[in-house]
C-alpha cells in the first residue's frame, strides 16, 4: 500500500439525509427553529438561575452545567449541519472534522456523568433531607461538576487521537450528517474491529456506569418515597424527581441505541437519525422539561416577566 493512501485528506464530504433540494430547505427551516429554541431556552434557564437567589442550590447548579453542555453540543454540530443543507459542496476541513468529533464526544460523555451526579443529588435530597446542605456543600458540588467535564473530555481526547492516527484510504466521503466517530472510522483502510470494540467498551464505562448509578439512586429514592405516610408528601417527592428521570430516559435511551448495541444491527440511516435526535431534540427538550415541570423555575419566570412588564409600562408612561 502506497504512502498516499496512508494520509488523511485535507477535507471531507458529508452525506446528508436526502439529496432532494426541497427536503433540504424544509429541514433547514425546521432545524433552524429548533436551534434557536435550544439556544434561547437553555440561556434563559441559566439566566433565571443566576438572577434568583432561591435557585442557588446544588440542583440548579448542576442544571446550569447541563444547560451549558446542551448549548455547547448544539453549537458544535447544528451550524455546520444548517450550512450543509443549503450548500452544494458539503465539505468540512480535516481540522474542523477533528474538532467536531472531539467536542461532540466530550460533551456527550460530560452529560452522562452529569446526569448521574444529579441523580445522586436527588438521592441525598429525598433520602437524607436533614443533612442535605452539609453533604451537598459548594466544594463537593464543584468537584462533582469538574469530574464530569474532565472525564468526558479525557475519554473524547483518547478516541479522537486514536481515530485520526488510523491509516486512511482514498475515500473522503463521510456517510453521516456530521463527523461522528463510527462514520469517520469507516474511512480507514485497515480492520477497525478493535477500534469499534474500544468504542463500545468506553461507552459501557462512560454510559452504563453512570446509568447504573442513576438506577441505584432511584431504587433507593423510590423505596424512601413509598415509606412516606402522607399522599401529598409522596406526590411532592415524585414531582421533584420526574424532570430528571424524563431527561435520563431520553439521553441514555438514544445513546444506548447508537453506541452500545452491535454496530451491524444499525443501518447508516438509523445511525444518522439517532445522532440527529440526540444533537437536535435533546437540547431542545431539556429546558422545556425542567421549566414546565418545575414550580420554582416557572415562579421565577413569571416574576421576571412581571418585573419586565412593569418596567415597560413605566417607560411607556
JODATA-V88141 format. One line per field, one symbol per residue. ss: DSSP state (~ for helix, > for strand, _ for the rest). burial: b if it has 16 or more other C-alpha atoms within 10 Angstrom, else e. Layout:
BEGIN
ss->???
burial->???
END
This chain:
BEGIN
ss->__~~~~____>>>>______~~~~~~~~~~~~~~~~~~~~~~~~~~~~~~~_~~~__~~~~~~~~~~~~~~~~~~~~~~~~~~~~~____>>>~~~~~~~~~~~~~~~~~~~~~~~~~~~~~~~~~~____~~~~__~~~~~~~~~~~~~~~~~~~~~~~~~~____>____>>______~~~~~__>____~~~~~~~~~~~~~~~~~~~~~~~~~~~~~~~~~~____~~~~~~~~~~~~~~~~~~~~~~~~~~~~~~__~~~__~~~~~~~~~~~~~~~~~~~~~~~~~__~~~~~~~~~~~~~~~~~~~~~~_
burial->eeeeebbbeeebbbbbbeeeeeebeebbeebbebbebbbebbbbbbebbeeeeebebbbbbbbbbbbbbbbbbbbbbbebbbebbeeeebbbebeebbebbbbbbbbbbbbbbbbbbbbbbbbbbbbeeeebeeebeeeebeebbebbbeebbebbbebbeebbebbbbeebbbbbbbbbbbbbbbbbbeebeebbeebbebbbebbbebbebbbebbeebbebbeeeeeeeebeebbebbbbbbebbebbbebbebbbbeebeeeeeeebbbbbbebbbbbbbbbbbebbebbebbeebbeeeeeeeeeeeeeeee
END
